[in-house]
Amino acid sequence: MPTEVILPKVDMDMATGQISRWFATEGQQVKKGDVLFEIETDKAAMEIDAPASGILRDVTGKEGVDIAVGAPVAWIYADGEVYGDKAPISPLVGEMSARPTEGDAVPPTSQREASPSALPGISPARGEIDPSSAGRRATPLARRLAREAGLILSAISGTGPHGRVVKADIDAAVAGGAKAEPAAKAPAEVPTSTASAPAVKAMSDDQVLKLFEAGSYELVPHDNMRKTIACRLVEAKSTIPHFYLTLDCELDALLALRSQLNVAAPMKKTDKGDAPVYKLSVNDMVIKAMAMALKAVPDANASWTESAMVKHRHADVGVAVSIPGGLITPIIRKADEKTLSTISNEMKDLASRARSRKLKPEEYQGGTTAVSNLGMFSIKDFAAVINPPHATILAVGAGEERAVVKNGEIKIATVMSVTLSTDHRAVDGALGAELLVAFKNLIENPMGMLV
């Protein structure tokens, strides 16, 4: 029996993905562990290895086309295994395709692609993935028959290859009186007070475009990354009660220490000659200070859930990195325990691979806080949006010379404004202020980051 090659789920939020590049071709001999293709998600590009050795056949996953997670994109036939002449069904989005098996009639292409409601696993009413079929492999015919019979596909045992549900399983379920899927209930209306204002709806695309003269604009479709960013920002601002705290930090002592550490950095041999083992940036020291501040104020190192407060044992700091089309937040794990040189080198590596979309999911998912630095653009101060499940994010502005008053005299100092956004459910005003003061003390007394 040939080995099925599926589009795997490489991101927790991933429902579809695109094959950006095939490294093997139809009929090519491959070995288990060889790189078959590269998946492009909204955040990263991942290389997928061959699950078995043999000859690659029936490559149905096309480059640059959205494919549903779990859909087969090719099959690998072992050496000497008989190769049939039946063509597999293309892996359309929302359709868990399969090679036809004996007893399964394959609907014509026109019938399969006629409309979203004709696609297996798609709700006819809304065009969304049918939750009753999520995670269950089945042939397209089996999905259609189950839907027509009102059966819960996830409750039917499959007898096909790898547990796939086939037509015979549906026929047996119907004959045996399997439980029908209950009719969908209409969403209950949310009671509103007579004194409350009516719900505000976003303008439709047509309403927006009508405000501009025809021909005065061009439409650039959103890619998956921009759609994901938009959804997460709406979720964050709609569900997290943001609270903001701002203060100024003097940087002169930190800049002096940074300069001394960079001058003292040991050298290493490279192809381009001698180079320092590390080169610290202000952002590296901000990451370290934020991590140590969270350890000093452990109640602020938390995440909110409806049932409990999640108290983190480590300070994992995400750092916003701008990439073409959006941004991503790679994470420095256990940043409080790492040296400044380690943080610096790790951050350079993560940022480089983030821009080339080569990060692994575990390198940008999770974390306990985040830092967003726009100082390089001369931005004085701003408020960042919290990235769930974090309860805090620190927005860092530019360091600039300002007049400050010390002991009744006006002095010139390099000052950086920072704004802490907090999830008020987890970190209230006083706790957030305690965290920000701890951060300020470390920035203004940077030797504390070396001990």
C-alpha positions as semicolon CSV with decimal commas, in nm:
position;residue;x (nm);y (nm);z (nm)
1;M;0,000;0,000;0,000
2;P;0,147;0,340;-0,096
3;T;0,239;0,588;0,179
4;E;0,026;0,899;0,180
5;V;0,207;1,233;0,197
6;I;-0,016;1,494;0,363
7;L;0,009;1,866;0,423
8;P;0,096;1,872;0,796
9;K;-0,011;2,127;1,053
10;V;0,300;2,327;1,142
11;D;0,130;2,619;1,316
12;M;-0,130;2,610;1,593
13;D;-0,356;2,854;1,402
14;M;-0,305;2,687;1,065
15;A;-0,610;2,568;0,873
16;T;-0,459;2,586;0,525
17;G;-0,111;2,620;0,384
18;Q;0,069;2,659;0,056
19;I;0,349;2,457;-0,094
20;S;0,599;2,722;-0,196
21;R;0,844;2,479;-0,354
22;W;0,876;2,110;-0,441
23;F;1,224;1,959;-0,407
24;A;1,120;1,629;-0,569
25;T;0,935;1,558;-0,891
26;E;0,683;1,305;-1,016
27;G;0,842;0,961;-1,054
28;Q;1,155;1,052;-0,859
29;Q;1,316;0,805;-0,618
30;V;1,317;0,949;-0,264
31;K;1,449;0,828;0,068
32;K;1,281;0,861;0,407
33;G;1,398;1,188;0,559
34;D;1,470;1,360;0,227
35;V;1,320;1,708;0,196
36;L;1,011;1,675;-0,025
37;F;0,866;2,024;-0,024
38;E;0,849;2,354;0,161
39;I;0,529;2,480;0,325
40;E;0,460;2,851;0,344
41;T;0,225;2,957;0,624
42;D;0,128;3,306;0,733
43;K;0,435;3,317;0,960
44;A;0,706;3,082;0,841
45;A;0,838;2,844;0,579
46;M;0,896;2,483;0,687
47;E;1,073;2,201;0,503
48;I;0,877;1,872;0,509
49;D;1,058;1,539;0,493
50;A;0,954;1,223;0,310
51;P;0,769;0,984;0,547
52;A;0,895;0,676;0,358
53;S;1,134;0,560;0,088
54;G;1,017;0,482;-0,264
55;I;0,896;0,649;-0,582
56;L;0,700;0,975;-0,561
57;R;0,370;0,947;-0,750
58;D;0,047;1,141;-0,804
59;V;0,179;1,480;-0,695
60;T;-0,147;1,671;-0,654
61;G;-0,035;1,950;-0,423
62;K;0,032;2,246;-0,649
63;E;0,274;2,526;-0,564
64;G;0,115;2,854;-0,454
65;V;-0,234;2,709;-0,399
66;D;-0,415;2,698;-0,061
67;I;-0,440;2,337;0,059
68;A;-0,633;2,215;0,364
69;V;-0,431;2,079;0,655
70;G;-0,427;1,699;0,641
71;A;-0,502;1,681;0,270
72;P;-0,282;1,438;0,072
73;V;-0,047;1,607;-0,172
74;A;0,131;1,297;-0,308
75;W;0,190;0,924;-0,253
76;I;0,512;0,727;-0,218
77;Y;0,518;0,377;-0,370
78;A;0,769;0,127;-0,235
79;D;1,009;-0,028;-0,483
80;G;0,827;-0,299;-0,678
81;E;0,482;-0,187;-0,558
82;V;0,218;-0,189;-0,831
83;Y;0,120;0,161;-0,942
84;G;-0,240;0,200;-1,055
85;D;-0,359;0,433;-1,327
86;K;-0,637;0,602;-1,132
87;A;-0,572;0,971;-1,083
88;P;-0,619;1,106;-0,731
89;I;-0,850;1,391;-0,652
90;S;-0,691;1,733;-0,615
91;P;-0,660;1,859;-0,254
92;L;-0,892;2,159;-0,261
93;V;-0,919;2,382;0,043
94;G;-1,172;2,235;0,284
95;E;-1,167;1,900;0,099
96;M;-0,978;1,607;0,251
97;S;-0,906;1,434;-0,079
98;A;-0,816;1,071;-0,125
99;R;-0,710;0,823;-0,386
100;P;-1,023;0,642;-0,509
101;T;-1,068;0,306;-0,345
102;E;-1,267;0,013;-0,471
103;G;-1,640;0,070;-0,433
104;D;-1,611;0,450;-0,427
105;A;-1,756;0,639;-0,719
106;V;-1,563;0,955;-0,800
107;P;-1,787;1,254;-0,878
108;P;-1,698;1,450;-1,193
109;T;-1,467;1,749;-1,155
110;S;-1,743;1,989;-1,249
111;Q;-1,961;1,845;-0,975
112;R;-1,685;1,868;-0,715
113;E;-1,597;2,229;-0,799
114;A;-1,944;2,360;-0,879
115;S;-1,982;2,561;-0,559
116;P;-1,851;2,584;-0,201
117;S;-2,162;2,406;-0,077
118;A;-2,073;2,104;-0,291
119;L;-1,735;2,058;-0,125
120;P;-1,714;1,785;0,138
121;G;-1,655;1,918;0,487
122;I;-1,797;2,261;0,398
123;S;-2,111;2,393;0,559
124;P;-2,367;2,469;0,282
125;A;-2,505;2,758;0,484
126;R;-2,184;2,946;0,561
127;G;-1,909;2,799;0,346
128;E;-1,703;2,710;0,652
129;I;-1,536;2,386;0,756
130;D;-1,796;2,151;0,899
131;P;-1,690;2,086;1,263
132;S;-1,839;1,736;1,252
133;S;-1,581;1,639;0,988
134;A;-1,278;1,814;1,138
135;G;-0,986;1,579;1,190
136;R;-1,164;1,283;1,023
137;R;-1,023;1,146;0,699
138;A;-1,286;1,045;0,446
139;T;-1,332;1,016;0,074
140;P;-1,521;1,303;-0,093
141;L;-1,811;1,068;-0,175
142;A;-1,831;0,950;0,188
143;R;-1,841;1,309;0,312
144;R;-2,123;1,400;0,074
145;L;-2,328;1,093;0,164
146;A;-2,277;1,157;0,536
147;R;-2,388;1,517;0,498
148;E;-2,696;1,419;0,296
149;A;-2,789;1,158;0,557
150;G;-2,733;1,401;0,844
151;L;-2,468;1,176;1,000
152;I;-2,192;1,289;1,233
153;L;-1,885;1,194;1,034
154;S;-1,651;1,205;1,335
155;A;-1,856;0,930;1,504
156;I;-1,816;0,683;1,214
157;S;-1,529;0,434;1,215
158;G;-1,339;0,415;0,888
159;T;-1,236;0,088;0,724
160;G;-1,038;0,245;0,441
161;P;-0,659;0,301;0,428
162;H;-0,528;0,465;0,747
163;G;-0,878;0,465;0,897
164;R;-1,034;0,668;0,617
165;V;-1,415;0,666;0,602
166;V;-1,538;0,524;0,270
167;K;-1,879;0,478;0,105
168;A;-1,925;0,132;0,258
169;D;-1,885;0,279;0,609
170;I;-2,158;0,535;0,541
171;D;-2,390;0,267;0,400
172;A;-2,331;0,054;0,710
173;A;-2,395;0,351;0,939
174;V;-2,723;0,430;0,762
175;A;-2,833;0,066;0,778
176;G;-2,743;0,047;1,143
177;G;-2,935;0,360;1,234
178;A;-2,638;0,579;1,326
179;K;-2,708;0,899;1,515
180;A;-2,803;1,188;1,291
181;E;-2,645;1,525;1,336
182;P;-2,876;1,765;1,519
183;A;-3,002;2,061;1,323
184;A;-2,802;2,376;1,372
185;K;-2,959;2,618;1,611
186;A;-2,993;2,980;1,525
187;P;-2,765;3,198;1,735
188;A;-2,944;3,338;2,036
189;E;-2,999;3,710;2,038
190;V;-2,795;3,900;2,290
191;P;-3,025;4,100;2,516
192;T;-2,951;4,469;2,508
193;S;-3,050;4,745;2,741
194;T;-3,292;5,001;2,604
195;A;-3,042;5,264;2,710
196;S;-2,749;5,104;2,527
197;A;-2,634;5,218;2,186
198;P;-2,692;4,990;1,886
199;A;-2,407;4,757;1,791
200;V;-2,161;4,919;1,551
201;K;-2,081;4,718;1,240
202;A;-1,771;4,764;1,029
203;M;-1,823;4,915;0,687
204;S;-1,854;4,662;0,407
205;D;-1,604;4,656;0,122
206;D;-1,861;4,810;-0,111
207;Q;-1,936;5,092;0,134
208;V;-1,568;5,175;0,159
209;L;-1,504;5,169;-0,215
210;K;-1,806;5,390;-0,288
211;L;-1,632;5,671;-0,099
212;F;-1,357;5,690;-0,362
213;E;-1,367;5,776;-0,729
214;A;-1,354;5,475;-0,960
215;G;-1,008;5,431;-1,107
216;S;-0,837;5,632;-0,830
217;Y;-0,711;5,325;-0,648
218;E;-0,592;4,969;-0,694
219;L;-0,693;4,664;-0,490
220;V;-0,415;4,453;-0,340
221;P;-0,560;4,128;-0,197
222;H;-0,463;4,044;0,161
223;D;-0,217;3,760;0,202
224;N;-0,247;3,503;0,483
225;M;-0,006;3,691;0,709
226;R;-0,196;4,018;0,690
227;K;-0,527;3,837;0,750
228;T;-0,385;3,664;1,058
229;I;-0,241;3,990;1,196
230;A;-0,576;4,162;1,143
231;C;-0,769;3,884;1,320
232;R;-0,532;3,878;1,617
233;L;-0,536;4,256;1,657
234;V;-0,915;4,266;1,652
235;E;-0,920;3,980;1,904
236;A;-0,667;4,154;2,129
237;K;-0,835;4,495;2,131
238;S;-1,185;4,345;2,159
239;T;-1,119;4,098;2,440
240;I;-0,827;4,242;2,641
241;P;-0,887;4,550;2,861
242;H;-0,567;4,743;2,784
243;F;-0,415;4,970;3,049
244;Y;-0,114;5,191;2,977
245;L;0,176;5,317;3,191
246;T;0,456;5,545;3,066
247;L;0,781;5,663;3,223
248;D;1,123;5,790;3,118
249;C;1,453;5,606;3,165
250;E;1,797;5,770;3,155
251;L;2,033;5,577;2,928
252;D;2,376;5,732;2,987
253;A;2,501;5,463;3,227
254;L;2,365;5,186;3,001
255;L;2,527;5,336;2,691
256;A;2,861;5,366;2,869
257;L;2,847;5,002;2,989
258;R;2,743;4,882;2,644
259;S;3,039;5,058;2,487
260;Q;3,281;4,905;2,740
261;L;3,143;4,555;2,688
262;N;3,163;4,582;2,309
263;V;3,523;4,707;2,322
264;A;3,613;4,418;2,553
265;A;3,445;4,155;2,334
266;P;3,688;3,874;2,238
267;M;3,760;3,817;1,869
268;K;3,697;3,509;1,657
269;K;3,823;3,392;1,319
270;T;3,574;3,414;1,029
271;D;3,591;3,387;0,650
272;K;3,599;3,767;0,638
273;G;3,871;3,800;0,900
274;D;3,859;3,861;1,274
275;A;3,520;3,962;1,418
276;P;3,391;4,022;1,773
277;V;3,215;3,730;1,940
278;Y;2,922;3,962;2,014
279;K;2,808;4,319;1,956
280;L;2,548;4,437;2,204
281;S;2,262;4,666;2,109
282;V;2,043;4,873;2,338
283;N;1,756;4,639;2,248
284;D;1,953;4,338;2,379
285;M;1,986;4,512;2,714
286;V;1,616;4,610;2,711
287;I;1,524;4,242;2,662
288;K;1,743;4,139;2,955
289;A;1,608;4,417;3,178
290;M;1,246;4,326;3,098
291;A;1,310;3,960;3,176
292;M;1,482;4,039;3,506
293;A;1,204;4,283;3,600
294;L;0,946;4,007;3,551
295;K;1,144;3,779;3,779
296;A;1,164;4,058;4,037
297;V;0,787;4,113;4,012
298;P;0,664;3,754;3,954
299;D;0,294;3,836;3,986
300;A;0,324;4,034;3,662
301;N;0,474;3,735;3,478
302;A;0,131;3,590;3,413
303;S;-0,134;3,508;3,154
304;W;-0,510;3,534;3,197
305;T;-0,749;3,243;3,144
306;E;-1,114;3,236;3,245
307;S;-1,058;2,960;3,501
308;A;-0,720;3,053;3,652
309;M;-0,423;3,286;3,646
310;V;-0,124;3,128;3,470
311;K;0,189;3,216;3,672
312;H;0,501;3,157;3,462
313;R;0,823;3,024;3,613
314;H;1,041;3,164;3,335
315;A;1,062;3,500;3,160
316;D;1,030;3,428;2,787
317;V;1,053;3,758;2,600
318;G;0,908;3,795;2,250
319;V;1,064;4,063;2,032
320;A;0,865;4,220;1,749
321;V;1,053;4,190;1,418
322;S;0,930;4,364;1,103
323;I;0,925;4,141;0,795
324;P;0,785;4,201;0,445
325;G;0,407;4,217;0,469
326;G;0,381;4,225;0,848
327;L;0,565;4,132;1,164
328;I;0,651;3,830;1,375
329;T;0,760;3,791;1,736
330;P;1,042;3,540;1,789
331;I;1,102;3,452;2,153
332;I;1,413;3,458;2,369
333;R;1,341;3,172;2,611
334;K;1,450;3,210;2,975
335;A;1,598;3,551;2,894
336;D;1,647;3,626;3,263
337;E;1,898;3,340;3,289
338;K;2,099;3,424;2,976
339;T;2,399;3,654;2,942
340;L;2,376;3,969;2,734
341;S;2,610;3,820;2,473
342;T;2,391;3,509;2,442
343;I;2,076;3,719;2,406
344;S;2,248;3,936;2,143
345;N;2,364;3,645;1,925
346;E;2,036;3,457;1,965
347;M;1,835;3,765;1,871
348;K;2,045;3,826;1,557
349;D;1,990;3,467;1,447
350;L;1,615;3,474;1,516
351;A;1,568;3,809;1,340
352;S;1,760;3,689;1,034
353;R;1,558;3,369;1,004
354;A;1,235;3,557;1,075
355;R;1,296;3,785;0,775
356;S;1,359;3,483;0,554
357;R;1,054;3,309;0,709
358;K;1,259;3,015;0,835
359;L;1,148;3,015;1,200
360;K;1,008;2,701;1,357
361;P;0,665;2,732;1,525
362;E;0,813;2,682;1,873
363;E;1,041;2,982;1,811
364;Y;0,755;3,231;1,782
365;Q;0,462;3,073;1,969
366;G;0,403;3,132;2,339
367;G;0,622;3,358;2,550
368;T;0,528;3,547;2,865
369;T;0,577;3,908;2,747
370;A;0,698;4,105;2,447
371;V;0,908;4,406;2,353
372;S;0,837;4,634;2,057
373;N;1,111;4,887;1,979
374;L;1,057;5,171;1,731
375;G;1,346;5,381;1,859
376;M;1,543;5,329;1,537
377;F;1,269;5,529;1,358
378;S;1,306;5,820;1,605
379;I;0,962;5,748;1,751
380;K;0,947;5,911;2,094
381;D;0,670;5,701;2,247
382;F;0,377;5,480;2,148
383;A;0,143;5,217;2,292
384;A;0,170;4,860;2,166
385;V;-0,113;4,607;2,136
386;I;-0,084;4,304;2,365
387;N;-0,020;3,975;2,188
388;P;-0,230;3,697;2,352
389;P;-0,161;3,502;2,568
390;H;0,075;3,768;2,704
391;A;-0,047;4,004;2,975
392;T;0,212;4,273;2,902
393;I;0,406;4,432;2,617
394;L;0,669;4,705;2,643
395;A;0,682;4,976;2,377
396;V;1,028;5,132;2,353
397;G;1,092;5,476;2,206
398;A;1,409;5,649;2,089
399;G;1,689;5,751;2,321
400;E;1,742;6,124;2,280
401;E;1,913;6,407;2,462
402;R;1,670;6,598;2,681
403;A;1,691;6,862;2,950
404;V;1,632;6,711;3,292
405;V;1,627;6,868;3,636
406;K;1,870;6,723;3,894
407;N;1,912;6,876;4,238
408;G;1,751;7,196;4,117
409;E;1,979;7,227;3,814
410;I;1,906;7,165;3,449
411;K;2,123;6,891;3,302
412;I;2,141;6,717;2,967
413;A;2,073;6,342;2,972
414;T;1,996;6,072;2,717
415;V;1,636;5,973;2,790
416;M;1,420;5,691;2,655
417;S;1,042;5,684;2,699
418;V;0,880;5,343;2,747
419;T;0,511;5,250;2,767
420;L;0,388;4,930;2,927
421;S;0,056;4,795;2,799
422;T;-0,105;4,554;3,045
423;D;-0,402;4,320;3,044
424;H;-0,588;4,478;3,334
425;R;-0,749;4,143;3,420
426;A;-0,408;3,998;3,505
427;V;-0,188;4,301;3,577
428;D;-0,360;4,597;3,736
429;G;-0,225;4,951;3,758
430;A;-0,021;4,918;4,078
431;L;0,134;4,587;3,974
432;G;0,217;4,723;3,630
433;A;0,377;5,030;3,789
434;E;0,589;4,805;4,012
435;L;0,706;4,612;3,707
436;L;0,791;4,927;3,512
437;V;0,985;5,076;3,806
438;A;1,186;4,753;3,835
439;F;1,265;4,780;3,463
440;K;1,369;5,146;3,498
441;N;1,604;5,064;3,788
442;L;1,782;4,800;3,579
443;I;1,816;5,031;3,278
444;E;1,955;5,315;3,489
445;N;2,177;5,080;3,693
446;P;2,280;4,834;3,423
447;M;2,557;4,664;3,621
448;G;2,270;4,476;3,791
449;M;2,222;4,285;3,464
450;L;2,573;4,141;3,484
451;V;2,549;3,975;3,825
